[in-house]
Amino acid sequence: MDEQAGDHPTAPLRTSGPTTDAYDDTVGFEIADLSHATRLARRLQLRAWRVTVHDRDDVHVVTVELRPRPIDLAVLLRVVEHWIEEQSLCAIRFELDGRSYLLEAGEADWDQVDQRRSA
């Protein structure tokens, strides 16, 4: 028997990426200030995402349910990135699939930070 590549069964190739069962369908954005968390939630709800805001330790978490579109995560992160820049927050942490990441955009407005601290 001639041993060529076609003569042996091989495992099927995975061409569509990982299955969704291995991953979570939500993204949690950590926001220190409740008013900012509320504004982000409203912005995302206007874009038709399902959003909840809840407290965890010393931060407010804006949890977003991803839609079943392949580019939904990319669109969500781009929307939040623009919001970060508009709010002059510089960066926020977010959690996806049990891992924490940092989303950065623009520069911090340190005058706003000082005003909040003195209030």
N, C-alpha and C positions, 0 to 999 in steps of 0.2 A: 504494500500500500504506500503510495506516494504521500508524504506528509507536507501538504501545502496549507497555507492559511485558510483556505476555503474548506478543508477537510475536517476541521475541529470546531465544535460549537463554541461560541464565545458569549460572554454576558452581554445583554442588550446595552447599547449606548444610551446614556442619559443626555438628551439634547435639549430638554425643556427646563433645565435647572432643577434645584431642589424642590421637593414637594412642599406644599403649604402646611402639611401636618407638622413639620419640624419647626415651623416658625409661628410667631405670634402675629395676630392681625391688628395689633394696636401699637401706637407710639405714644410715649409719655414725655411731655415737655415740662421741665422743672422751672417754675417761675417764683422768685422770692416774694414779690408784691402781689397781693390779691387783685388790685385794680389792673395791673398788667395781665394777669392770668385771665381775668374777665374779658379784657379787650382782645386777647389772642383767641379765646374761645368764640367770641362773637364773629371775629374775622373768619375763622375756619367754618363756622356754621353757615355763614353767607355763601361759602363755596361748596355747600352740601355735604360736609363731613359730619358724622355723628361725634359729638364732643361732650365730655364731662369734665368738671373741675372738682378736685377733692384735695384735702390736706394730707400731707405725709411728712411727719417730723416737723421741720421748720420751713418747708416749702409748700407751694401750691402746685399740684400736678394737673396739667391740661392733657387729658387722655383722648386720643383721636383714633377712631376705628377706621382702618384702611378699607377702601373699596376694592372690589375684585378686578381692578384694571391693572395691567402690567406696569404702567408708569405712575401709578398713584403715589407711591412713596416719594419718587423724585419730584413730583408736582407739589406734594405737601411740604417737603423740605425747602423747596424754592420759595413757596409762599411764606413760610415761617422765617426764612432767611431775610426776605424783604421786610417783614414785620420787625425783626430784631434791629435792622438798620434804621427803620423809621422811628423806633422807640429809643434809639441810642443806647441799647443794652450791651452792645459789643459781642456778647456770647451767652448762650444758655445751654444747659445740659439736657440731653434727651436719652430715653431708654428705648431700645428696640431689641427684641429677641433675647432679653435678659442681659444685654450689654449696654454700658453707658458710653455716650459720645458727646462731643462738644460741637455745637453749631455756631460759627462765628460770622459776623457781618458788620461792616461799618466800624465806627469807633465809639467808645463810651463817652457820654456827656457827663463829666465829673461834677459839673455844677448841679445837675439834677440829683445826683447821688448825695451830695452835701446837703441839699435842701430837704431831702427825705429824712436824712439822719437827724437834722435839727428840728424837724416837725414833731 
